Amino acid sequence: MYNLKQFTKQLFFAIIFWVIAFSVFILIRFIAHGEEQGLTYINPKNDVPITEWIHFGIILGILVGVLYAIIEFIFEKLITNNIYLGLSILLKTVLYILVLIFSLTFIITLIENEMDVDLQNERGWWKNSALFWLATSYFFLASFIFLFLKLALEKFGKGVLFNMLIGKYRNPTEEDRIFMFIDLKSSTTIAEELGHNKYSKLLQDCFFDLNKIVTRFDGEIYQYVGDEAVISWKLKKGLKSNNCIGLYFAFANQLKRRSKYYIKNYNLEPFFKAGVHGGELIITQVGTIKKELAFHGDVINTTARIQDECNKYDEALLISDELLDQMQLKPKYISKSIGDILLKGKQDKLNIIAINEK
């Protein structure tokens, strides 16, 4: 169900992007040239209105968008993590050229039928077609932009990327956010047993499984620090449907489902503990060579201290009472009060609650 939802989002984004991209391409060709070079002598500026050409651009954009999204999804889920990046790029390039040949052949045939003109679309037409290679160059330029947007969205999140583009975080901005610090239990012992190389591969696998879960619960990975991941939500998104709690148990269940893999490769079942807290903090853009968003405030420090208490009380997930009071806990979860605790480095005690699944 989650994979279908994720694919649907990618498909929608790809179709919108490629419809716009090919409409712009046709618009540029319409304005710059009086005839379609490399196909036949047709004068779109005089004979065919621009709306007709944009119509075909939309059809081409939808077709390419669907095929592009399918390729990206298959590579992301089944191929990219099993082969070298260079080989992945090479395979994608070959597939994209095939997609473009198929799509342009289809659209040219459609134009022939609807406009009653004779265009070059016989077998191998694309080899000597100036228009095809122009479209191919444009396609790969647009693909680069698409990839850049995709990577930027994955790194910053949709709202954050837009806010960075408009300069919202150039000056410190106050926000209400929820943080989760999630940490591998017994990490020091595990590292000693596995050795640093195999231990790094273990963390890589665990965080790969975490990434499968995060977007399902509207979370944003803030940073990875050693064997720890820091996840953030805007307050409303984190409270909605208990997202800031549900993510942890979904991740724990994902690790259990892959327990055979972990036992076979590392002779252990990884287990993570987590602390959750929320409140007001400052978010700002820092750095010039490597720009990123930084969060400043007591919320982060308190969340880390809550997570530190998991081992002491033998609990998997601890949350502050003041955050829990803001959400309606689903019946499938059980809460247990740990009590008022004086966290390390704090002056005031904080009421901590343990959360478990029934």
ROLOLUM-900570 format. One line per field, with one value per residue (C-alpha): residue in one letter; chain; x, y, z. Coordinates in nm, 3 decimals. Each point is the difference from the previous one (the first is absolute). Example, Ala and Ser with C-alpha at 12.3 -4.5 7.8 and 13.67 -1.06 7.14 Angstrom:
<rs>
res	c(A/S)
chain	c(A/A)
xx	c(1.230/0.137)
yy	c(-0.450/0.344)
zz	c(0.780/-0.066)
</rs>
This chain:
<rs>
res	c(M/Y/N/L/K/Q/F/T/K/Q/L/F/F/A/I/I/F/W/V/I/A/F/S/V/F/I/L/I/R/F/I/A/H/G/E/E/Q/G/L/T/Y/I/N/P/K/N/D/V/P/I/T/E/W/I/H/F/G/I/I/L/G/I/L/V/G/V/L/Y/A/I/I/E/F/I/F/E/K/L/I/T/N/N/I/Y/L/G/L/S/I/L/L/K/T/V/L/Y/I/L/V/L/I/F/S/L/T/F/I/I/T/L/I/E/N/E/M/D/V/D/L/Q/N/E/R/G/W/W/K/N/S/A/L/F/W/L/A/T/S/Y/F/F/L/A/S/F/I/F/L/F/L/K/L/A/L/E/K/F/G/K/G/V/L/F/N/M/L/I/G/K/Y/R/N/P/T/E/E/D/R/I/F/M/F/I/D/L/K/S/S/T/T/I/A/E/E/L/G/H/N/K/Y/S/K/L/L/Q/D/C/F/F/D/L/N/K/I/V/T/R/F/D/G/E/I/Y/Q/Y/V/G/D/E/A/V/I/S/W/K/L/K/K/G/L/K/S/N/N/C/I/G/L/Y/F/A/F/A/N/Q/L/K/R/R/S/K/Y/Y/I/K/N/Y/N/L/E/P/F/F/K/A/G/V/H/G/G/E/L/I/I/T/Q/V/G/T/I/K/K/E/L/A/F/H/G/D/V/I/N/T/T/A/R/I/Q/D/E/C/N/K/Y/D/E/A/L/L/I/S/D/E/L/L/D/Q/M/Q/L/K/P/K/Y/I/S/K/S/I/G/D/I/L/L/K/G/K/Q/D/K/L/N/I/I/A/I/N/E/K)
chain	c(A/A/A/A/A/A/A/A/A/A/A/A/A/A/A/A/A/A/A/A/A/A/A/A/A/A/A/A/A/A/A/A/A/A/A/A/A/A/A/A/A/A/A/A/A/A/A/A/A/A/A/A/A/A/A/A/A/A/A/A/A/A/A/A/A/A/A/A/A/A/A/A/A/A/A/A/A/A/A/A/A/A/A/A/A/A/A/A/A/A/A/A/A/A/A/A/A/A/A/A/A/A/A/A/A/A/A/A/A/A/A/A/A/A/A/A/A/A/A/A/A/A/A/A/A/A/A/A/A/A/A/A/A/A/A/A/A/A/A/A/A/A/A/A/A/A/A/A/A/A/A/A/A/A/A/A/A/A/A/A/A/A/A/A/A/A/A/A/A/A/A/A/A/A/A/A/A/A/A/A/A/A/A/A/A/A/A/A/A/A/A/A/A/A/A/A/A/A/A/A/A/A/A/A/A/A/A/A/A/A/A/A/A/A/A/A/A/A/A/A/A/A/A/A/A/A/A/A/A/A/A/A/A/A/A/A/A/A/A/A/A/A/A/A/A/A/A/A/A/A/A/A/A/A/A/A/A/A/A/A/A/A/A/A/A/A/A/A/A/A/A/A/A/A/A/A/A/A/A/A/A/A/A/A/A/A/A/A/A/A/A/A/A/A/A/A/A/A/A/A/A/A/A/A/A/A/A/A/A/A/A/A/A/A/A/A/A/A/A/A/A/A/A/A/A/A/A/A/A/A/A/A/A/A/A/A/A/A/A/A/A/A/A/A/A/A/A/A/A/A/A/A/A/A/A/A/A/A)
xx	c(0.000/0.282/0.194/-0.313/-0.046/0.367/-0.015/-0.317/0.178/0.302/-0.227/-0.195/0.320/0.157/-0.307/-0.032/0.372/0.018/-0.324/0.147/0.343/-0.129/-0.250/0.290/0.204/-0.280/-0.055/0.371/-0.009/-0.319/0.144/0.352/-0.074/-0.250/0.038/0.059/0.359/0.094/-0.356/-0.174/-0.075/-0.292/-0.043/-0.163/0.003/-0.230/-0.175/-0.055/-0.091/0.233/-0.280/0.005/0.373/-0.034/-0.273/0.248/0.261/-0.236/-0.063/0.376/0.062/-0.254/0.143/0.361/-0.101/-0.167/0.291/0.258/-0.174/-0.015/0.373/0.095/-0.219/0.134/0.361/-0.057/-0.170/0.173/0.319/0.191/0.106/0.124/0.227/0.261/-0.120/0.183/-0.168/-0.337/0.043/0.105/-0.303/-0.234/0.150/-0.065/-0.356/-0.069/0.115/-0.230/-0.285/0.063/0.013/-0.324/-0.175/0.101/-0.091/-0.341/-0.058/0.115/-0.241/-0.275/0.083/-0.012/-0.347/-0.149/0.158/0.009/0.369/0.285/0.276/0.320/-0.075/0.124/0.229/0.319/-0.133/0.158/0.361/0.029/-0.269/0.128/-0.320/0.039/0.352/-0.107/-0.288/0.241/0.237/-0.292/-0.133/0.326/0.029/-0.355/0.084/0.289/-0.237/-0.253/0.269/0.120/-0.355/-0.053/0.324/-0.072/-0.350/0.136/0.266/-0.207/-0.365/-0.258/-0.082/0.360/0.139/-0.254/0.069/0.375/-0.052/-0.197/0.256/-0.227/0.278/0.271/-0.099/-0.067/-0.365/-0.200/-0.195/-0.180/0.151/0.021/0.329/0.082/0.347/0.024/0.308/0.132/-0.007/0.331/0.179/0.345/-0.017/-0.129/0.275/0.267/-0.144/-0.051/0.297/-0.029/-0.054/-0.282/-0.147/-0.022/-0.182/-0.244/-0.080/-0.034/-0.258/-0.188/-0.023/-0.104/-0.294/-0.069/-0.015/-0.270/-0.214/0.067/-0.203/-0.299/-0.027/0.083/0.335/0.316/0.349/0.187/0.336/0.186/0.255/0.190/-0.254/-0.270/-0.258/-0.182/-0.350/-0.211/-0.363/-0.189/-0.220/-0.331/0.146/0.165/-0.318/-0.224/-0.096/0.273/0.264/0.285/-0.082/-0.115/0.327/0.200/-0.215/-0.020/0.380/0.026/-0.241/0.197/0.316/-0.188/-0.126/0.360/0.137/0.111/0.209/0.165/0.066/0.148/0.229/0.076/-0.107/-0.230/-0.337/0.053/-0.215/-0.036/-0.116/-0.149/-0.085/-0.266/-0.064/-0.133/-0.020/0.114/0.344/0.194/0.064/0.251/0.215/0.371/0.316/0.105/0.200/-0.237/-0.332/-0.239/-0.270/0.092/-0.235/0.090/-0.184/-0.054/-0.241/0.286/0.210/-0.302/-0.094/0.352/-0.010/-0.338/0.143/0.294/-0.246/-0.123/0.273/-0.045/-0.371/0.026/-0.249/0.004/-0.182/-0.021/-0.194/-0.049/-0.336/-0.046/0.019/-0.220/-0.267/-0.036/-0.101/-0.275/0.181/-0.135/-0.147/0.274/0.258/0.051/0.144/0.180/0.121/0.369/-0.037/0.163/0.363/0.285/0.172/0.375/0.092/-0.352/-0.119/-0.370/-0.146/-0.197/-0.280/0.093/-0.238/0.086/-0.200/-0.046/-0.219/-0.272)
yy	c(0.000/0.238/-0.078/0.074/0.333/0.088/-0.095/0.207/0.307/-0.057/-0.057/0.322/0.201/-0.156/0.063/0.363/0.059/-0.157/0.158/0.341/-0.094/-0.110/0.286/0.241/-0.187/0.030/0.364/0.075/-0.185/0.180/0.342/-0.063/-0.195/0.029/-0.364/-0.331/-0.083/-0.362/-0.122/0.175/0.351/0.096/0.355/-0.020/0.376/0.049/-0.331/-0.151/0.207/-0.024/-0.150/-0.309/-0.046/0.052/-0.265/-0.250/0.119/-0.085/-0.349/-0.052/0.131/-0.241/-0.296/0.079/0.085/-0.339/-0.198/0.217/-0.049/-0.378/-0.017/0.220/-0.200/-0.339/0.117/0.159/-0.306/-0.293/0.096/0.309/-0.147/-0.322/0.144/0.272/0.357/0.022/-0.315/0.123/0.329/-0.186/-0.232/0.292/0.193/-0.289/-0.040/0.374/0.009/-0.294/0.180/0.313/-0.193/-0.180/0.316/0.219/-0.275/-0.024/0.376/0.039/-0.275/0.179/0.330/-0.173/-0.143/0.318/0.253/-0.217/0.066/-0.230/0.003/-0.200/-0.292/-0.309/-0.250/0.171/0.347/0.145/-0.079/0.288/0.224/0.339/0.053/-0.330/0.080/0.351/-0.148/-0.253/0.276/0.192/-0.318/-0.067/0.363/-0.020/-0.335/0.168/0.270/-0.269/-0.193/0.319/0.082/-0.359/-0.004/0.344/-0.107/-0.317/0.194/0.294/-0.101/0.177/0.291/0.050/0.017/0.264/0.202/-0.014/0.116/0.304/0.070/-0.065/-0.154/0.256/0.160/-0.213/-0.111/-0.134/-0.325/-0.266/-0.338/-0.355/-0.190/-0.368/-0.126/-0.367/-0.197/-0.356/-0.186/-0.154/0.169/-0.007/-0.377/-0.064/0.213/-0.194/-0.335/0.088/0.225/0.350/-0.104/-0.246/0.227/0.283/-0.232/-0.091/0.366/0.055/-0.281/0.123/0.358/-0.127/-0.171/0.319/0.202/-0.234/0.102/0.371/0.156/-0.220/0.185/0.346/0.004/0.177/-0.137/0.288/-0.176/-0.324/0.001/-0.328/-0.267/0.258/0.165/0.322/0.033/0.314/0.099/0.323/-0.013/-0.065/-0.269/-0.179/0.001/-0.103/-0.369/-0.041/0.021/0.070/-0.323/-0.213/0.051/-0.167/-0.314/-0.025/0.010/-0.261/-0.227/0.052/-0.120/-0.303/-0.090/0.002/-0.182/-0.301/0.231/0.164/-0.331/-0.150/0.297/0.134/-0.278/0.239/0.174/0.379/0.182/0.375/0.211/0.346/0.321/0.249/0.359/0.317/0.372/0.338/0.044/0.205/-0.117/0.178/-0.049/-0.037/-0.036/0.130/-0.289/-0.267/0.165/-0.178/0.072/0.003/-0.030/0.182/-0.035/-0.193/-0.241/-0.183/-0.034/-0.120/-0.260/-0.141/-0.023/-0.178/-0.256/-0.053/-0.119/-0.297/-0.236/0.105/-0.087/-0.283/0.167/0.023/0.331/0.289/0.321/0.317/0.030/0.355/-0.122/-0.304/0.228/0.166/-0.317/-0.257/-0.326/-0.280/-0.305/-0.226/0.177/-0.037/0.284/-0.046/0.285/-0.015/0.302/0.339/-0.033/0.245/-0.036/0.046/0.365/0.120/0.196/-0.093/-0.349/-0.126/-0.255/-0.290/-0.258/-0.338/-0.107/-0.361/-0.178/-0.236)
zz	c(0.000/0.093/-0.320/-0.204/0.178/-0.051/-0.369/-0.047/0.141/-0.226/-0.299/0.061/0.041/-0.313/-0.219/0.110/-0.053/-0.347/-0.122/0.089/-0.143/-0.342/-0.021/0.053/-0.264/-0.257/0.090/-0.059/-0.333/-0.102/0.072/-0.131/-0.322/-0.281/-0.094/0.178/-0.098/-0.059/-0.059/-0.286/-0.112/0.220/0.116/0.342/0.041/-0.300/-0.060/0.345/0.309/0.298/0.210/-0.223/0.049/0.376/-0.006/-0.146/0.250/0.286/-0.141/-0.042/0.353/0.150/-0.191/0.091/0.359/0.050/-0.147/0.180/0.336/-0.051/-0.080/0.297/0.239/-0.115/0.026/0.340/0.147/-0.168/-0.182/0.120/0.334/-0.162/-0.271/-0.033/-0.060/-0.334/-0.133/0.126/-0.189/-0.319/0.013/0.063/-0.291/-0.240/0.127/-0.024/-0.364/-0.077/0.179/-0.207/-0.330/0.084/0.123/-0.296/-0.250/0.165/0.003/-0.364/-0.106/0.193/-0.172/-0.339/0.069/0.143/-0.240/-0.311/-0.070/-0.093/0.259/0.029/0.234/-0.180/0.178/0.114/-0.084/0.313/-0.100/-0.246/0.144/0.118/0.194/0.187/0.117/0.094/0.201/0.154/0.113/0.146/0.163/0.185/0.106/0.136/0.165/0.181/0.128/0.099/0.190/0.171/0.116/0.116/0.202/0.145/0.103/0.159/0.192/0.120/-0.043/-0.216/0.230/0.115/-0.356/-0.102/0.315/-0.066/-0.359/0.116/0.275/0.297/0.210/-0.081/0.328/0.310/0.001/0.290/-0.052/0.202/-0.085/0.129/0.014/0.032/0.087/-0.100/0.099/-0.044/0.331/0.119/-0.288/0.167/0.060/-0.352/-0.153/0.190/-0.109/-0.368/-0.066/-0.141/-0.364/0.061/0.268/-0.254/-0.241/0.278/0.062/-0.374/-0.018/0.307/-0.123/-0.343/0.173/0.196/-0.322/-0.131/0.297/0.057/-0.283/0.080/0.331/-0.141/0.180/-0.111/0.067/0.161/0.028/0.063/0.281/0.026/0.095/0.065/-0.226/0.080/-0.146/0.000/-0.063/-0.009/0.309/-0.179/-0.228/0.291/0.209/-0.289/0.026/0.266/-0.277/0.242/0.186/-0.292/-0.185/0.276/0.015/-0.379/-0.009/0.277/-0.190/-0.323/0.176/0.136/-0.347/-0.123/0.306/-0.209/-0.217/0.300/0.177/-0.317/-0.071/0.349/0.238/0.188/-0.009/0.022/0.256/0.025/0.293/-0.039/0.183/-0.117/0.103/-0.156/0.043/-0.123/-0.155/-0.253/-0.355/-0.222/-0.308/0.075/-0.207/-0.341/-0.150/0.134/0.074/0.230/0.253/0.367/0.299/0.319/0.326/0.320/-0.175/-0.173/0.314/0.202/-0.264/0.007/0.382/-0.011/-0.239/0.239/0.267/-0.208/0.123/0.363/0.001/-0.257/-0.234/-0.378/-0.047/0.246/-0.060/0.202/0.174/-0.129/-0.361/0.064/0.149/-0.340/-0.184/0.020/0.050/-0.219/0.181/-0.140/0.219/0.376/0.206/0.331/0.217/0.091/0.226/0.046/-0.099/0.034/-0.334/-0.029/-0.027/0.086/0.300/-0.009/0.004/-0.299/0.007/-0.232/-0.150/-0.151/-0.306/-0.115/-0.249/0.127)
</rs>
